[in-house]
Amino acid sequence: MTVFTGATLPPPFPFTPVLVAAGVMQYPGKKFLSALTAGRAVRFFAMAFLGRIYGQQMLSFFSRHYRPALYVLIALAIAAGVGTMVYYKWYRPKRQREQARAQQSAHQ
């Protein structure tokens, strides 16, 4: 049931630990493959069903709002780049210096 449930959950769910745990516990191969196949089948058929129902609506929405959506995505990419640059340029080295000072004062 765990392999089946893990196979049905969408990508943000970490599925690799489920697979590793099944291998470590020497789960029978036929049961593993059948649960994995059934779980993936349920997941992809559900995605296909939702795509069939809402696909045309999503296409028409994005065809109408193409430019604003593109500008929002570009703005998010720029903001993420600037945020990453700020973090790695100023915040992270400052934090590393503070940790080094704290370790030195703890050893003294």
C-alpha positions in Angstrom: 0.0 0.0 0.0 2.9 2.4 0.7 4.5 1.8 -2.7 1.1 2.3 -4.4 0.4 5.5 -2.4 3.9 6.9 -3.1 3.5 6.2 -6.8 0.2 8.1 -7.0 1.5 11.3 -5.2 2.7 14.2 -7.4 6.4 15.1 -7.9 7.1 17.3 -4.8 6.6 14.1 -2.7 10.0 12.4 -2.2 9.3 9.0 -3.8 12.9 7.7 -3.7 12.9 6.9 0.0 9.8 4.7 -0.5 11.6 2.8 -3.3 14.7 2.4 -1.2 12.8 1.3 1.9 11.0 -1.4 -0.3 14.3 -2.6 -1.5 15.9 -2.6 2.0 13.0 -4.6 3.4 13.3 -7.0 0.5 9.7 -6.5 -0.6 8.8 -9.2 -3.2 9.5 -8.1 -6.7 6.2 -9.0 -8.3 4.2 -7.2 -5.6 6.5 -4.2 -5.9 6.1 -3.9 -9.7 2.4 -4.5 -9.6 1.9 -1.8 -6.8 4.2 0.6 -8.7 2.5 0.0 -12.0 -1.0 0.4 -10.5 0.0 3.6 -8.6 1.5 5.2 -11.7 -1.4 4.1 -13.8 -3.9 5.8 -11.4 -1.7 8.9 -11.3 -1.3 9.3 -15.0 -4.9 8.4 -15.8 -6.0 11.1 -13.3 -3.7 13.6 -15.0 -5.0 12.7 -18.4 -8.6 13.0 -17.1 -8.0 16.4 -15.6 -6.2 17.5 -18.8 -9.2 16.4 -20.9 -11.6 18.3 -18.7 -9.6 21.5 -18.1 -7.1 21.5 -20.9 -9.0 23.6 -23.4 -9.9 26.1 -20.7 -6.2 26.4 -19.7 -5.1 26.9 -23.3 -7.7 29.6 -23.9 -6.7 31.4 -20.7 -3.0 31.4 -21.5 -3.7 32.4 -25.1 -5.7 35.4 -23.9 -3.2 36.4 -21.2 0.1 35.4 -22.8 1.9 38.7 -22.4 1.0 39.4 -18.7 1.9 35.8 -17.8 5.2 36.1 -19.7 6.0 39.4 -17.9 5.2 37.8 -14.5 7.4 34.9 -15.2 10.3 37.1 -16.3 9.8 39.3 -13.2 9.9 36.2 -10.9 13.0 34.9 -12.6 14.8 38.3 -12.2 13.6 38.5 -8.5 14.9 35.0 -7.9 18.3 35.9 -9.5 18.7 39.1 -7.5 17.7 37.3 -4.3 20.2 34.6 -4.9 22.9 37.1 -5.7 22.2 39.0 -2.5 22.2 35.9 -0.4 25.4 34.5 -1.7 27.2 37.9 -2.0 26.4 39.4 1.4 24.3 37.3 3.8 26.0 33.9 3.5 29.6 35.2 4.0 28.4 37.3 7.0 26.8 34.3 8.6 29.9 32.2 8.0 32.1 34.9 9.7 29.8 35.0 12.6 29.8 31.2 13.0 33.6 31.2 12.9 33.8 34.0 15.5 31.4 32.0 17.7 33.5 28.9 17.4 36.7 30.7 18.3 35.1 32.3 21.3 33.8 28.9 22.4 37.3 27.4 22.2 38.8 30.2 24.2 
